[in-house]
Amino acid sequence: MEEEQDDFVPHLGREYQTLDEAWSAWRVYGGRIGFGVRLSYGHKSEKDGVITSKIFLCSCEGKRVADKRDYMTKRPRPETRTGCQVRLQIKLNRKTQKYKVVEFVSQHNHPLQPPGACYLIPKVDCNNGLRDVQKQAMKYGSAIAMTKYFAKRSLEDPSFKIFEDTTEEGEIANVVWTDAKMIVDYARFGDVVEFDTTFEINNEKGVFGVFVGFNHFREIVIFGAALMCDHTKESFEWVFTKFLEAHGSKKPITIFTTQDGAMGLALEKVMPDTRHGLCTWHIEQNCVKHLSCYNKDGMNITGDFNACMYRYEEEKEFEDAFNALRRNVDVIVTWLDFIYGSKEKWAHCFMKDAYTMGMRSTQASESIKSDLKACKLDIHRFLEHFDRVLYENRDKEVKSEYNVTSKLPKLKWNVPILREARKLYTPKVFELFQAEFELSCSANIECLEGNTYTVVMCDIDNETPYKSGQVVWTREDQTVLCSCKKFEREGILCWHALKVLDREDICHTLNFEFLLFQHFL
């Protein structure tokens, strides 16, 4: 009987199913013994976002921080902190997925409240018992204001879709929404998507994420938006699942994100067949942060890393260069090991066969980000401001459509393939195509073995940044494949292939529609 009465007392080795269960047990223990409780810091795994440890304290822990303005206080508040050392620390057991007590200190340095006075313990301490997700959800501001905003959008647009994820307490935790234009744009241009969560809502401290891509004008289109309470794997899984549901379960071919372990795990589960690329811009920033201090004695370590990211075509070239980079650094750099583990998502030699439309980062969302960064508004006004940015962006597309019919890009060479391409491509894409054609005019076919051509750039000084390409031309079915894989990656024929087609006299006929990628038409 005595053992049952003491069952609420923590002890080393005791296990709890969840953090909530452990926190509830600590609150019960504090209430029965006669002291207030509060949360301290914890640790979260960078790999999957799971909380791996947590410390619960007595409310009298610590000391009040001295304030230089104290001498001005006429009626100072009573001291409530005594430096009490009572604590309970739990850690996650990955095998059992339970939280185990690894430290328990029970000796207080202050009087405890008698049983009849426990109700006087300040309620603020009890409020710390709210689940972390609920507290995060509250930061979104008024749920009523959000509901009114989305209700208004639904009335304006019958195709408007909104998905809400709520906590057990009924608070809004995560939201995903799309409108009619987003759905149409994604159906046409949603093969390559960027998901950027580096926005912050200033007053609410929520996470705002936006799904974006490029249209046939190489301009930004928005496929959907999300509000999240945190960066956990569970939140990302929910957001990705609802985004796909809004778009009829169509998954992108490739998606680019920032480097986030929890997000990566969520993508593996929700979109296992989608190619995942990491934002190279953010990797470059981290490279400068972690490696620039080694740029000395004539060594350019950051330049060597950028070469690993962009220059090498073959995996062996990359591995040799990266190993040389490690040796030159001559110390263990944790970041190098960390980033090497995801090399398939950022190094050109691994990503060159991924369909990316030329994207290597979350660059498409940068202009939207610059418009929203200046926005210091509450959640409701932020959403209205996002709508304005959205409509301004769509207005640019309307102007581009007008320019297609009223303005023609200038031809540098009056040849059939460029004249026909100008009719089929939008101006921006035509400029890219014409640039490749211009390069092909300065190239040579070095050798021919069967139907395989080696195409090189003419360069007497051997200083060209352009690499040779192996082109396979099959006359029977009129297909052309190049080792640089630019067409597979960006949808634009490379100068290697165009040189071979010119030699085969294909560039001077009009039977080349198979060369033009449908996404850009």
C-alpha positions as CSV (number, residue, x, y, z in Angstrom):
1,M,0.0,0.0,0.0
2,E,2.8,2.4,0.9
3,E,4.5,1.5,-2.5
4,E,1.3,2.6,-4.3
5,Q,1.2,5.9,-2.4
6,D,4.8,6.7,-3.3
7,D,4.3,5.7,-7.0
8,F,4.1,9.4,-8.0
9,V,7.7,9.9,-6.8
10,P,10.2,9.9,-9.6
11,H,13.3,7.6,-9.5
12,L,16.3,6.9,-11.6
13,G,15.5,4.5,-14.5
14,R,11.8,5.2,-14.6
15,E,10.4,5.5,-18.1
16,Y,7.7,7.7,-19.6
17,Q,5.9,7.1,-22.9
18,T,6.0,10.7,-23.9
19,L,7.3,14.2,-22.9
20,D,3.7,15.1,-22.0
21,E,3.4,12.1,-19.6
22,A,6.7,13.0,-17.9
23,W,5.7,16.6,-17.5
24,S,2.3,15.7,-16.1
25,A,4.0,13.4,-13.6
26,W,6.4,16.1,-12.5
27,R,3.4,18.5,-12.0
28,V,1.6,15.9,-9.9
29,Y,4.7,15.3,-7.9
30,G,5.2,19.0,-7.2
31,G,1.5,19.4,-6.3
32,R,1.6,16.6,-3.8
33,I,5.0,17.5,-2.2
34,G,4.2,21.3,-2.2
35,F,6.3,23.2,-4.7
36,G,5.8,24.9,-8.0
37,V,7.4,23.5,-11.2
38,R,8.7,24.9,-14.4
39,L,10.5,23.7,-17.6
40,S,14.2,24.3,-18.3
41,Y,16.1,23.8,-21.5
42,G,16.1,20.6,-23.6
43,H,18.0,19.2,-26.6
44,K,16.6,18.6,-30.1
45,S,18.2,16.3,-32.7
46,E,19.4,18.1,-35.7
47,K,18.8,15.0,-37.8
48,D,15.1,14.5,-37.3
49,G,14.0,17.4,-35.0
50,V,13.0,15.0,-32.1
51,I,13.5,16.3,-28.5
52,T,16.1,14.0,-27.0
53,S,16.3,15.4,-23.5
54,K,14.5,17.7,-21.1
55,I,15.0,19.1,-17.6
56,F,12.1,19.9,-15.2
57,L,12.8,22.2,-12.3
58,C,11.4,23.6,-9.0
59,S,10.0,27.1,-9.6
60,C,12.5,28.4,-7.0
61,E,15.5,27.4,-9.1
62,G,18.0,30.1,-9.9
63,K,18.4,33.7,-8.8
64,R,16.7,36.8,-10.0
65,V,19.0,38.7,-12.4
66,A,20.2,42.0,-11.0
67,D,18.9,45.0,-12.9
68,K,20.8,48.4,-12.8
69,R,17.4,50.1,-12.5
70,D,16.6,48.3,-9.2
71,Y,17.6,51.4,-7.1
72,M,14.7,53.2,-8.8
73,T,12.1,50.6,-7.7
74,K,9.9,52.0,-4.9
75,R,8.1,48.7,-4.1
76,P,10.2,45.8,-5.2
77,R,8.6,42.4,-5.8
78,P,9.3,39.7,-3.2
79,E,12.1,37.3,-4.0
80,T,10.7,33.9,-5.2
81,R,14.0,32.3,-6.4
82,T,16.2,30.6,-3.8
83,G,18.6,28.7,-6.1
84,C,16.9,25.4,-5.4
85,Q,18.6,22.5,-7.0
86,V,15.6,20.1,-7.3
87,R,15.4,18.8,-10.8
88,L,14.3,15.9,-13.0
89,Q,16.2,15.1,-16.2
90,I,14.9,12.7,-18.8
91,K,16.6,11.4,-22.0
92,L,15.1,9.6,-25.0
93,N,16.0,6.0,-25.4
94,R,16.0,5.5,-29.2
95,K,15.5,1.8,-29.0
96,T,12.3,1.9,-26.9
97,Q,11.3,5.4,-27.9
98,K,10.6,6.2,-24.3
99,Y,12.0,8.9,-22.0
100,K,14.1,7.6,-19.1
101,V,15.0,9.4,-15.9
102,V,18.7,9.9,-15.8
103,E,18.9,12.5,-12.9
104,F,16.7,13.2,-10.0
105,V,17.5,15.7,-7.2
106,S,14.8,15.8,-4.5
107,Q,16.3,18.0,-1.7
108,H,14.8,21.5,-1.6
109,N,16.5,24.5,0.1
110,H,13.3,26.3,1.0
111,P,10.1,25.4,2.9
112,L,7.5,23.4,1.1
113,Q,3.8,24.4,1.0
114,P,1.5,22.4,3.3
115,P,-1.1,20.3,1.5
116,G,-3.9,22.7,2.3
117,A,-2.1,25.6,0.6
118,C,-1.0,23.9,-2.6
119,Y,-3.7,25.7,-4.5
120,L,-1.9,29.0,-3.8
121,I,1.1,28.0,-6.0
122,P,1.1,30.6,-8.8
123,K,-0.8,29.4,-11.8
124,V,1.9,30.7,-14.1
125,D,3.9,27.7,-13.1
126,C,1.1,25.4,-14.1
127,N,0.8,27.1,-17.4
128,N,4.2,25.8,-18.3
129,G,2.5,22.4,-18.5
130,L,0.9,23.3,-21.8
131,R,2.3,21.2,-24.6
132,D,5.1,22.9,-26.6
133,V,3.0,22.6,-29.8
134,Q,0.1,24.4,-28.3
135,K,2.3,27.2,-27.1
136,Q,3.8,27.5,-30.5
137,A,0.3,27.5,-32.0
138,M,-0.8,30.4,-29.8
139,K,2.0,32.5,-31.3
140,Y,0.0,32.7,-34.5
141,G,-2.2,35.2,-32.9
142,S,-6.0,35.3,-33.0
143,A,-7.4,32.1,-34.5
144,I,-10.7,34.0,-35.1
145,A,-8.9,36.5,-37.3
146,M,-7.3,33.7,-39.3
147,T,-10.6,31.9,-39.7
148,K,-12.2,35.1,-41.0
149,Y,-9.4,35.7,-43.5
150,F,-9.6,32.2,-45.0
151,A,-13.4,32.3,-45.0
152,K,-13.1,35.5,-47.1
153,R,-10.7,33.9,-49.5
154,S,-13.0,30.9,-49.8
155,L,-16.0,33.1,-50.8
156,E,-13.9,35.0,-53.4
157,D,-12.5,31.8,-54.9
158,P,-14.7,28.6,-55.0
159,S,-11.5,26.6,-55.8
160,F,-9.7,27.9,-52.7
161,K,-8.5,25.0,-50.6
162,I,-7.4,25.2,-46.9
163,F,-6.2,22.5,-44.6
164,E,-5.8,23.1,-40.9
165,D,-3.9,20.9,-38.4
166,T,-5.1,21.5,-34.8
167,T,-3.7,20.4,-31.4
168,E,-5.7,18.3,-29.0
169,E,-6.7,21.6,-27.3
170,G,-8.2,22.9,-30.5
171,E,-5.4,25.4,-31.3
172,I,-4.3,25.9,-34.9
173,A,-0.8,24.4,-35.3
174,N,-0.2,24.1,-39.1
175,V,-2.1,25.5,-42.2
176,V,-1.7,24.8,-45.9
177,W,-3.7,26.7,-48.6
178,T,-3.9,27.0,-52.4
179,D,-6.1,28.9,-54.7
180,A,-7.4,28.3,-58.3
181,K,-4.4,30.0,-60.0
182,M,-1.9,28.0,-57.9
183,I,-3.7,24.7,-58.8
184,V,-3.6,25.6,-62.6
185,D,0.1,26.7,-62.4
186,Y,1.2,23.6,-60.5
187,A,-0.5,21.3,-63.0
188,R,1.5,23.0,-65.8
189,F,4.8,24.0,-64.2
190,G,5.0,21.9,-61.0
191,D,7.7,19.5,-62.1
192,V,10.3,21.5,-60.2
193,V,9.4,23.1,-56.9
194,E,11.2,25.1,-54.3
195,F,10.0,25.0,-50.7
196,D,11.4,27.9,-48.6
197,T,10.8,28.3,-44.9
198,T,13.4,31.0,-44.2
199,F,10.6,33.5,-43.7
200,E,9.6,34.7,-40.2
201,I,6.4,36.4,-39.2
202,N,7.9,39.2,-37.1
203,N,5.2,39.7,-34.4
204,E,4.0,36.1,-34.2
205,K,7.3,34.1,-34.6
206,G,5.6,31.5,-36.7
207,V,7.1,29.7,-39.6
208,F,5.9,30.8,-43.1
209,G,6.7,28.5,-46.0
210,V,6.0,29.0,-49.7
211,F,6.0,26.5,-52.6
212,V,7.3,28.2,-55.8
213,G,8.6,27.4,-59.2
214,F,9.3,28.9,-62.7
215,N,6.8,29.3,-65.5
216,H,7.5,29.3,-69.2
217,F,8.7,33.0,-68.9
218,R,11.3,31.9,-66.3
219,E,9.3,34.0,-63.8
220,I,8.2,33.0,-60.4
221,V,4.9,31.2,-59.8
222,I,3.5,30.3,-56.4
223,F,2.0,26.8,-56.0
224,G,0.9,27.1,-52.3
225,A,1.7,28.5,-48.9
226,A,1.9,27.1,-45.3
227,L,2.0,28.4,-41.8
228,M,3.8,26.1,-39.4
229,C,4.3,26.0,-35.6
230,D,7.7,24.4,-35.7
231,H,10.4,22.6,-37.8
232,T,9.7,19.1,-36.7
233,K,9.4,16.1,-39.0
234,E,5.8,15.6,-38.1
235,S,4.9,19.2,-39.1
236,F,6.7,18.9,-42.4
237,E,5.1,15.5,-43.1
238,W,1.7,17.0,-42.6
239,V,2.4,20.1,-44.7
240,F,3.8,18.0,-47.7
241,T,0.9,15.6,-47.5
242,K,-1.7,18.3,-47.6
243,F,0.1,20.2,-50.4
244,L,0.0,17.1,-52.6
245,E,-3.7,16.5,-51.6
246,A,-4.5,20.0,-52.8
247,H,-2.9,19.3,-56.1
248,G,-4.5,16.0,-56.8
249,S,-1.6,13.9,-55.5
250,K,0.7,15.1,-58.3
251,K,4.3,14.9,-57.0
252,P,7.1,17.1,-58.3
253,I,10.0,15.5,-60.2
254,T,12.5,17.6,-58.1
255,I,12.2,19.7,-55.0
256,F,14.8,22.1,-53.6
257,T,14.9,23.1,-49.9
258,T,17.3,24.4,-47.3
259,Q,19.3,21.9,-45.4
260,D,17.0,20.6,-42.6
261,G,17.3,17.1,-41.3
262,A,13.6,16.9,-40.2
263,M,12.5,18.2,-43.6
264,G,14.6,15.7,-45.4
265,L,13.2,12.8,-43.5
266,A,9.6,14.1,-44.1
267,L,10.3,14.3,-47.9
268,E,11.7,10.7,-47.9
269,K,8.4,9.5,-46.4
270,V,5.9,11.7,-48.3
271,M,7.7,12.0,-51.7
272,P,10.1,9.0,-51.9
273,D,10.3,9.2,-55.7
274,T,10.9,12.9,-55.8
275,R,14.6,14.1,-56.3
276,H,15.6,16.2,-53.3
277,G,18.2,19.0,-53.9
278,L,19.7,21.4,-51.4
279,C,19.9,25.1,-51.8
280,T,23.5,25.8,-53.0
281,W,23.3,29.4,-52.0
282,H,22.8,28.5,-48.3
283,I,25.6,25.9,-48.6
284,E,27.9,28.6,-50.0
285,Q,27.1,30.9,-47.0
286,N,27.9,28.0,-44.6
287,C,31.1,27.3,-46.5
288,V,32.3,30.9,-46.0
289,K,31.3,30.6,-42.3
290,H,33.1,27.4,-41.6
291,L,36.0,27.3,-44.1
292,S,37.1,30.9,-44.8
293,C,39.5,30.9,-41.8
294,Y,41.6,28.4,-43.7
295,N,42.1,30.7,-46.7
296,K,45.8,31.4,-46.0
297,D,49.3,30.6,-47.2
298,G,48.1,30.9,-50.8
299,M,45.3,28.3,-50.3
300,N,41.7,29.1,-51.5
301,I,39.8,26.5,-49.5
302,T,36.4,28.1,-50.1
303,G,37.2,28.2,-53.8
304,D,38.1,24.5,-53.7
305,F,34.8,23.7,-52.1
306,N,32.9,25.7,-54.7
307,A,34.7,23.7,-57.4
308,C,33.5,20.5,-55.7
309,M,30.0,21.9,-55.8
310,Y,29.9,23.1,-59.5
311,R,32.9,22.1,-61.6
312,Y,33.4,18.4,-61.7
313,E,31.4,16.2,-64.1
314,E,32.5,12.8,-62.8
315,E,32.1,11.4,-59.4
316,K,35.7,10.3,-59.2
317,E,36.9,13.8,-59.9
318,F,34.7,15.1,-57.1
319,E,35.9,12.5,-54.6
320,D,39.6,13.2,-55.4
321,A,39.0,16.9,-55.1
322,F,37.1,16.6,-51.8
323,N,39.7,14.4,-50.3
324,A,42.4,16.9,-51.3
325,L,40.3,19.6,-49.7
326,R,40.2,17.6,-46.4
327,R,44.0,17.2,-46.5
328,N,44.6,20.9,-47.1
329,V,42.4,21.9,-44.2
330,D,44.5,19.5,-42.0
331,V,42.0,19.6,-39.1
332,I,38.8,17.8,-38.4
333,V,36.0,20.1,-39.6
334,T,32.6,18.7,-38.5
335,W,30.8,20.8,-41.1
336,L,32.8,19.2,-43.9
337,D,31.8,15.7,-42.8
338,F,28.2,16.8,-42.3
339,I,27.9,18.4,-45.8
340,Y,29.7,15.5,-47.4
341,G,27.0,13.1,-46.1
342,S,24.5,14.8,-48.4
343,K,26.7,15.3,-51.4
344,E,24.2,13.6,-53.7
345,K,21.9,16.6,-53.1
346,W,24.2,19.5,-54.0
347,A,27.3,18.4,-56.0
348,H,26.9,18.9,-59.8
349,C,28.3,15.5,-60.7
350,F,25.5,13.8,-58.7
351,M,22.7,16.3,-59.6
352,K,23.5,16.8,-63.3
353,D,20.9,14.2,-64.4
354,A,18.2,15.7,-62.2
355,Y,15.5,17.7,-64.0
356,T,16.0,21.2,-62.3
357,M,15.1,23.8,-65.0
358,G,18.4,25.3,-64.1
359,M,17.6,25.8,-60.5
360,R,20.3,25.1,-58.0
361,S,18.9,26.9,-55.0
362,T,15.8,28.5,-53.5
363,Q,16.6,31.5,-55.7
364,A,13.0,31.7,-57.1
365,S,11.6,32.7,-53.8
366,E,14.2,35.5,-53.1
367,S,12.2,38.3,-54.7
368,I,9.1,37.2,-52.7
369,K,11.3,37.1,-49.6
370,S,12.5,40.6,-50.1
371,D,9.0,41.9,-50.4
372,L,7.8,40.0,-47.3
373,K,10.9,40.7,-45.1
374,A,9.9,44.4,-44.8
375,C,6.6,43.3,-43.4
376,K,6.3,43.8,-39.6
377,L,2.7,42.9,-39.2
378,D,0.5,40.6,-37.2
379,I,-0.6,37.3,-38.8
380,H,-3.8,38.6,-40.3
381,R,-2.1,41.6,-41.9
382,F,0.8,39.5,-43.0
383,L,-1.6,37.2,-44.9
384,E,-3.2,40.2,-46.6
385,H,0.2,41.5,-47.5
386,F,1.2,38.1,-48.9
387,D,-1.9,38.3,-51.1
388,R,-0.8,41.7,-52.5
389,V,2.6,40.3,-53.3
390,L,0.9,37.3,-54.9
391,Y,-1.3,39.5,-57.2
392,E,1.6,41.8,-58.1
393,N,3.6,38.7,-59.1
394,R,0.7,37.5,-61.3
395,D,0.4,40.9,-62.9
396,K,4.0,40.5,-64.1
397,E,2.9,37.3,-65.9
398,V,0.1,39.1,-67.6
399,K,2.5,41.8,-68.9
400,S,4.9,39.1,-70.1
401,E,2.0,37.5,-72.0
402,Y,1.4,40.8,-73.6
403,N,5.0,41.3,-74.5
404,V,5.1,38.0,-76.3
405,T,2.7,39.2,-78.9
406,S,4.0,42.8,-79.2
407,K,7.8,42.3,-78.9
408,L,10.1,39.8,-80.6
409,P,13.6,39.0,-79.3
410,K,16.4,40.0,-81.8
411,L,18.0,37.3,-83.9
412,K,21.8,37.3,-83.8
413,W,21.9,34.9,-86.8
414,N,19.1,34.7,-89.3
415,V,19.0,30.9,-89.5
416,P,16.0,28.5,-89.6
417,I,16.5,26.9,-86.2
418,L,16.6,30.3,-84.4
419,R,13.7,31.7,-86.4
420,E,11.6,28.7,-85.5
421,A,12.7,28.6,-81.9
422,R,11.7,32.3,-81.6
423,K,8.2,31.3,-82.6
424,L,8.0,28.5,-80.1
425,Y,9.9,29.7,-77.1
426,T,9.1,32.6,-74.8
427,P,11.6,35.5,-75.0
428,K,13.6,34.6,-71.9
429,V,13.9,30.9,-72.9
430,F,14.8,31.9,-76.4
431,E,17.7,34.0,-75.1
432,L,19.0,31.0,-73.3
433,F,18.7,28.8,-76.4
434,Q,20.3,31.4,-78.7
435,A,23.2,31.7,-76.2
436,E,23.8,28.0,-76.6
437,F,23.6,28.3,-80.3
438,E,26.2,31.1,-80.2
439,L,28.6,28.9,-78.2
440,S,28.1,26.1,-80.8
441,C,29.4,28.4,-83.5
442,S,32.8,28.5,-81.7
443,A,33.0,24.8,-81.1
444,N,34.7,22.0,-83.0
445,I,34.0,18.3,-83.4
446,E,37.3,16.8,-82.3
447,C,36.7,13.1,-83.2
448,L,34.0,10.8,-84.3
449,E,33.6,7.1,-83.3
450,G,30.5,5.5,-84.8
451,N,27.7,7.8,-83.9
452,T,29.5,9.3,-80.9
453,Y,31.0,12.8,-81.3
454,T,33.4,14.6,-79.0
455,V,32.7,18.3,-79.1
456,V,35.2,20.9,-77.7
457,M,35.4,24.6,-77.5
458,C,37.9,26.3,-79.8
459,D,40.5,27.9,-77.4
460,I,44.0,28.5,-78.5
461,D,45.1,29.6,-75.0
462,N,43.3,26.7,-73.3
463,E,41.6,29.0,-70.8
464,T,38.0,28.2,-71.6
465,P,35.7,27.4,-68.8
466,Y,33.6,25.3,-71.2
467,K,34.0,21.5,-71.0
468,S,33.9,19.1,-73.8
469,G,30.9,16.8,-74.3
470,Q,30.3,13.4,-75.7
471,V,27.3,13.5,-78.1
472,V,25.4,10.4,-79.4
473,W,23.4,11.1,-82.5
474,T,20.9,8.5,-83.8
475,R,19.7,9.3,-87.3
476,E,17.1,6.6,-87.4
477,D,14.9,8.0,-84.6
478,Q,16.5,11.5,-84.7
479,T,17.6,11.6,-81.0
480,V,20.5,13.4,-79.6
481,L,22.1,12.7,-76.1
482,C,25.0,14.6,-74.6
483,S,27.1,13.6,-71.6
484,C,26.7,17.0,-70.0
485,K,22.9,16.3,-69.7
486,K,21.9,19.9,-70.0
487,F,18.7,19.0,-71.9
488,E,17.7,16.4,-69.3
489,R,18.5,18.9,-66.5
490,E,17.3,22.2,-68.0
491,G,15.2,21.4,-71.0
492,I,17.5,23.4,-73.3
493,L,19.8,21.8,-75.9
494,C,23.5,22.3,-75.1
495,W,26.0,23.8,-77.5
496,H,27.6,20.3,-77.8
497,A,24.4,18.8,-79.2
498,L,23.7,21.9,-81.4
499,K,27.1,21.5,-83.0
500,V,26.5,17.9,-83.9
501,L,23.0,18.8,-85.3
502,D,24.6,21.5,-87.4
503,R,27.1,19.0,-88.8
504,E,24.3,16.6,-89.6
505,D,22.5,19.5,-91.3
506,I,19.5,19.2,-88.9
507,C,19.8,22.9,-87.8
508,H,19.0,24.0,-91.3
509,T,15.7,22.1,-91.6
510,L,12.4,22.8,-89.9
511,N,11.9,19.2,-88.7
512,F,13.4,19.7,-85.2
513,E,10.3,20.2,-83.0
514,F,11.5,17.2,-81.0
515,L,14.4,19.4,-79.7
516,L,12.1,21.9,-78.0
517,F,11.0,21.2,-74.4
518,Q,7.3,21.4,-73.8
519,H,7.6,23.1,-70.4
520,F,8.8,26.3,-72.1
521,L,6.3,26.5,-74.9
